[in-house]
């Protein structure tokens, strides 16, 4: 009889992901194993897996690789690149993520682990680091997570510290970005007692040198869907994207009818994939994003980019309903968004249209956000160029 030693048995031990998911019980060792695996898989593979796991639409799976390649090119190791990655990862305050990057890595010059610009600790590279313990700075050796790319590090940070995670309430829940900076310090992200203040100073210094070269609201041409050459009642998505396209590439189209023809060539007006393809046909790289928040839109406007947004326009503000509607955000103020609504002016409280002209409307955060972020913080739908 052949005897298999324990060492031989361990060498042959393997696991199927389906069984790992089936028998997951949120035990600490299971969480640690899944968290480790998460850092080893690239965003491209994760997105293809997510599409296969959640959707039966092979069209989405087929196109997701090219869309991801476009997205990944934008994640540069710069302040702007970190902002874009933080927005995609679902951070309510992307400027705080960028400030952490600047502080922890010396503006992207140093890493603690591979592609780890945030001093995130865990299994990985062992390096020397400084910690503030017992009222003084000391140098110790510690282990820091290795990530396959920059976005994976940002996504890990946002998932564990910005979003709600297990029993932890993430800093996305803070009412201001300043409060978010102090909350990171309070919850022990770093031992530096001045960590929150340093983040705030970095953001303030960035804001001082920021010189917008455009107005707010943006000077976006209004396009009504009511006069569209076909399907006028169901082409709000297309008219909203056409407004964005015309502003960013003025010579690309004359009216939204030009754009709508391209959309229906690629699919249907209600499909985000058809919109992304049509925009790409005109030379505009864009992506559908379903984890947006108010700061996502503000950042786009600050970068001179209008933003088509999808929301529920029927029912009351307390109980929004309907198949969905799209409008184009062209600006913002302290109380709400400035919007071009292609169908007209919506009474956000009642869910009824009160005017057929939707130019430069003020949709308050108070009454618009419940219709836009229906599933909670950072769940808004939009198109990001």
WOTA-V622620 format. One record per backbone hydrogen bond with DSSP energy under -0.5 kcal/mol. CO is the residue of the C=O (numbers start at 1). NH is the residue of the N-H. If there is no record, write none. Layout:
co:CO nh:NH
co:CO nh:NH
This chain:
co:2 nh:4
co:3 nh:5
co:5 nh:9
co:6 nh:10
co:7 nh:11
co:8 nh:12
co:9 nh:13
co:10 nh:13
co:16 nh:20
co:17 nh:21
co:18 nh:22
co:19 nh:23
co:21 nh:24
co:27 nh:30
co:27 nh:31
co:28 nh:32
co:29 nh:33
co:30 nh:34
co:31 nh:35
co:32 nh:36
co:33 nh:37
co:34 nh:38
co:35 nh:39
co:36 nh:39
co:36 nh:40
co:37 nh:40
co:37 nh:41
co:38 nh:41
co:39 nh:148
co:42 nh:46
co:43 nh:47
co:44 nh:48
co:45 nh:49
co:46 nh:50
co:47 nh:51
co:48 nh:52
co:49 nh:53
co:50 nh:54
co:51 nh:55
co:56 nh:58
co:57 nh:60
co:57 nh:61
co:58 nh:62
co:59 nh:63
co:60 nh:64
co:61 nh:65
co:63 nh:67
co:64 nh:68
co:65 nh:69
co:66 nh:70
co:67 nh:71
co:68 nh:72
co:69 nh:73
co:71 nh:74
co:72 nh:75
co:74 nh:76
co:76 nh:78
co:78 nh:82
co:79 nh:83
co:80 nh:84
co:81 nh:85
co:82 nh:86
co:83 nh:87
co:84 nh:88
co:85 nh:89
co:86 nh:90
co:86 nh:91
co:87 nh:90
co:93 nh:96
co:93 nh:97
co:94 nh:98
co:95 nh:99
co:96 nh:100
co:97 nh:101
co:98 nh:102
co:99 nh:103
co:100 nh:104
co:101 nh:105
co:101 nh:108
co:102 nh:106
co:102 nh:107
co:105 nh:109
co:105 nh:110
co:113 nh:116
co:114 nh:147
co:115 nh:117
co:116 nh:112
co:116 nh:113
co:119 nh:121
co:120 nh:145
co:123 nh:146
co:125 nh:127
co:125 nh:144
co:127 nh:142
co:129 nh:140
co:131 nh:133
co:131 nh:138
co:133 nh:136
co:136 nh:133
co:138 nh:131
co:140 nh:129
co:142 nh:127
co:143 nh:122
co:144 nh:125
co:149 nh:153
co:150 nh:154
co:151 nh:155
co:152 nh:156
co:153 nh:157
co:154 nh:158
co:155 nh:159
co:156 nh:160
co:157 nh:161
co:157 nh:162
co:158 nh:162
co:158 nh:163
co:161 nh:171
co:162 nh:172
co:165 nh:168
co:168 nh:165
co:168 nh:170
co:170 nh:173
co:171 nh:174
co:176 nh:180
co:177 nh:181
co:178 nh:182
co:179 nh:183
co:180 nh:184
co:181 nh:185
co:182 nh:186
co:183 nh:187
co:184 nh:189
co:185 nh:188
co:192 nh:195
co:194 nh:198
co:195 nh:199
co:196 nh:200
co:197 nh:201
co:198 nh:202
co:199 nh:203
co:200 nh:204
co:201 nh:205
co:202 nh:206
co:203 nh:207
co:204 nh:208
co:205 nh:209
co:206 nh:210
co:209 nh:211
co:210 nh:212
co:218 nh:220
co:224 nh:227
co:225 nh:228
co:231 nh:234
co:232 nh:235
co:235 nh:239
co:236 nh:240
co:237 nh:241
co:238 nh:242
co:239 nh:243
co:240 nh:244
co:241 nh:245
co:242 nh:246
co:243 nh:247
co:244 nh:248
co:245 nh:249
co:249 nh:252
co:255 nh:258
co:255 nh:259
co:256 nh:260
co:257 nh:261
co:258 nh:262
co:259 nh:263
co:260 nh:264
co:261 nh:265
co:262 nh:266
co:263 nh:266
co:263 nh:267
co:268 nh:271
co:271 nh:275
co:272 nh:276
co:273 nh:277
co:274 nh:278
co:275 nh:279
co:276 nh:280
co:277 nh:281
co:278 nh:282
co:279 nh:284
co:280 nh:283
co:283 nh:285
co:284 nh:286
co:287 nh:384
co:289 nh:382
co:292 nh:380
co:293 nh:296
co:293 nh:297
co:294 nh:298
co:295 nh:299
co:296 nh:300
co:297 nh:301
co:298 nh:302
co:299 nh:303
co:300 nh:305
co:301 nh:304
co:307 nh:329
co:308 nh:383
co:309 nh:327
co:310 nh:381
co:311 nh:313
co:311 nh:325
co:314 nh:321
co:316 nh:319
co:321 nh:314
co:325 nh:311
co:327 nh:309
co:327 nh:329
co:328 nh:340
co:329 nh:307
co:330 nh:218
co:331 nh:338
co:335 nh:365
co:335 nh:366
co:336 nh:333
co:337 nh:339
co:337 nh:363
co:338 nh:330
co:338 nh:331
co:339 nh:341
co:339 nh:361
co:340 nh:328
co:340 nh:342
co:341 nh:344
co:342 nh:225
co:342 nh:226
co:344 nh:346
co:345 nh:354
co:345 nh:355
co:346 nh:348
co:347 nh:351
co:347 nh:352
co:349 nh:317
co:352 nh:347
co:355 nh:345
co:356 nh:358
co:358 nh:341
co:358 nh:361
co:361 nh:339
co:361 nh:363
co:362 nh:364
co:363 nh:337
co:364 nh:368
co:365 nh:369
co:368 nh:371
co:368 nh:372
co:369 nh:373
co:371 nh:312
co:372 nh:374
co:373 nh:376
co:376 nh:379
co:380 nh:292
co:381 nh:310
co:382 nh:289
co:382 nh:384
co:383 nh:385
co:384 nh:287
